[in-house]
């Protein structure tokens, strides 16, 4: 007697969805005002006194910034295109600033799901409105240039002070959020005022500079007359130059940028 075995179901092979490229560059303005840095240090100290295990989740004061947009730039040509977008956005934005500088006022603290703790930009100030306008300009410019932004459809201007994801060991230790009582005494803190004179393109992956700040890939100052950035011929490794003013600074992208001297020349995840 022949036994008929049931047919085995053949499962179709799983189609792997390619992962989105990890971000490696971002547009930002640096926060370096002494009063703000000291206020951030005070917040950090208060948190560490109560919960020392959060030390590696703190954002070093040397890297404080406001992120405007985040992207994955895979080639030198992409970085040059991003600088072209940045240059044009700063040029257009400068017309909104009466004295070629942007005043940002930081006051009070907020959080994203108690996993990211940040200082707020005062919403009623001109600085908040200007930042939103600058973000829209960068977003639209990147779209035109074919640069895909990560989470480019939303913008909440803030200065990150602590980020749980900076220390993956916290989750393994069962710490999934930051208790609000750790920083509640600073919730209404007036951090201070930052005068911003430029916008930067920064690398997340390259080594930080001597001050512990992100590697600078491009920087353009408000109210400056720019010469166009020429594309790089990657075949022969030629570098392009853009002359902004008198002193020369070379960036890793192969773009030599000349920019005005300034007593406050700060640069900025």
N, C-alpha and C positions, 0 to 999 in steps of 0.2 A: 504494500500500500504506500503510495507516494504522498508525502506530506508537503502541502504547499505553504511555504514560508511567507509571512507577510512582507510586503515590500518596505524596505527601509526608506524613510523620508530623507531626501538629500537636502540639507540646508544650504541655501544660497550663500556664497561667500560674503562676509561682512565688508562693506565698502567703507574704508577709513576716510573720514572727513579730514582734509588737511587742516592742521592747526593754523590759526592766524599768527603771522610773524610777531614775535615779541617786540615791544617798543624798545628803541635804542637811542632815540634823540627826542628833544623837546624844546619848544619855544618858551621863554620865561623872562621875568624881570627879577633881579636879585634884591633881596632884603638884607641890608647891612648896617642900617642906622644903629648907633651905639645904644640908644635908649631901648630900642626894640630888642636888640640882642641880649641886653641885660635882663629885660623882662622875661624873655624866653628862658634864660638861664635860671631865673627865680622859679618859674613853673617847673622846669626839669628837676631842680633841687627838691622842691616840695614833693614831687612824685617819688623820687628816689629815696627820700627819707622814710617813706611808708612802704614802698615796694621796690627794693633794689633790683629784683629780677627783671624789671622793665628797662634796665639801662641800655641794652642794645637796640631797643625799639625807639629810642629817642633820636630825633633828627639833629645832627650836629649843627650848632649855630652858624658855623662857617658855610653851610650849604642852604641856608634859608632862602626861599624864593616863592614866587607865585607862578605856577605853571599855566601857560596860556593854551597850549596844544601839544599833543604827544603823537609821535609817528615812528614808523620803522623805515629807516633809510639804509638801503642795502649796498649802494654803490657811491663812489665819489661824485658821480654825476647827480645822484639824488640829493646829496648834501649841497651841491652848488645850486640846484634848482630851489631847494629850501631856502638858501640864502637870498636868492633872487626874490622869492615871495616875501621874505622878511624885509628886505630892502624896500620893496615897493609899498608894503603895508606901513612901515615906519614913515616913509615919505608922505603918504596920504594922511596918515594919522597926525603928523606934525602940524598940519593946518588947524587942528582942533585945539592945539596948546598955545596959549598966548605967550608964554615965556620959555618954550622948548623944554619943559619939564612937567612931569606928572606927579602930583601929590597923592599919596595913598595913606589913609589913616586906618590903623589897626586897633580894634577895640572889641573886647569880649571874646569868649571861647565857644567853640562848637565841636561837634563830632559827627562822624559817619558810622552809625551802628556801634558806637563805642569801640571801634577798631582803629579809627584814625581820629586823633585829637588835633584841632587846629585853631589858629587865631583868625577872627573874622575881619573882613574889610567892611568898614562902615557903609551900609547900603545907601544911606541918604547923602553920602559925599559924592563930589564930582568924580573922584578917583574910581569908584565902583562903576559908574556909567562909562567912563573912558576905557576901563579894562574890558567891559563887554563889547564896546565898539572895536577895540583892537583885536579881540578874539574873533569877532565876526569877519574882520578884514583878513586875518590869517587863514581862517577856515575857508573863506571864499577863494582866496588866492591859491591855497593848496589844492582845492578842488579843480580849479582851472589848470593848474600845473600837473595834475595827475598824481598828486601825493595823497595817499590815504591816511587820514588821521584816525587814531584810536579813541573811541568815545567822542568823536568830533561834533556830535549833535547836541552836546550839553556842556555847560560851563558854570561852575560854582567857584568864583575866585576865593582863595584862602591861602594861608601859610601853614603848612603841616608842621606840627611840633612833635608828634609821636605817631608811629605807624606800626601796628602789630606785625604786619607781614615782613618787617625788617629782621625779625628774629623768629624763624620757623620753630625753634625749640619751645616757644611759649605754648603753642597748641599741644605739643606732646606732653607738656607739664600740666595740661588741663586748664591753662589760662586762655580764654577765648575772647575776652573783652576787658576794657579798662574801666574799673569802677569809678563812677563820677566823683565820689568823695575824695579821691586822690588829688583832684585839682580844683575842687569846688571853691576854695578861697580865692582862686584867680579867675573865676568865671566872668566877672565884670571888669577884669583888668583893662586899663587903657595902655596898650603896648607902645604906641607912639606913631610918629609920622615918618614915612620914607619918601624922599625925593628921588624919583626915577628919571634918568636922562637917556636911557637906552633900552633896547630889547635884544635878547640874545638867543642864539641857537646853541644848545648844549648837548654833550654826549653823556649817556647813562653808563656806557660800558668802558670808555677809555679811562686811564688812570687820572685821578684828580690832581690838581695843581699843588704848588707848595703851600697854599693857604688852606688846602683841604676842600677846595671848590671844584665843581664840575669842569671837565675839559671844554674849553670854549671853541666852538666851530664857526662862529660868526657873531658880529655885534654891530648894531647900527644905532646912532644917536639921533635924537629928535632934533629937527631944525637944521640938518646938515644937507648940503648939496652932494648928491651921489653921482658917480660915473657908473655906467652899467657893468655888471659882472659878466664877463665872457665865459662861455662854456669851456670845459676842460676836454682836451683831446686825450682820452685815456690810452689810446694806442701807443703814443710815444711818451706819455707821462708828462706832457707839458703842463705848466702851471699857468693859471690866469691871474690877473691882478685887477683890483678895483681900488681906485684912489679916492680916499675920503678927505684926507687932509695932509698933515705934515709928518707925523711919526708912524713908522711901519711896524706892523705886527703880523707874523705869519701864523696861519692856522693849519691844522692837520689836513684839512680838505684840499690843500693845494691852492688855496686862495690867499693872496697877500692883501691885507686890508690896511689902508691908512686911515687913521681916525684922529680927531682932535685930542690934544692933551687935556686932561681934566684932573683937578685935585681929588675929586671923588670918582674913581674909575672902577667901580665894583663889577664883578661878573657873577653870573651864576654859572621824585620820583617819586 
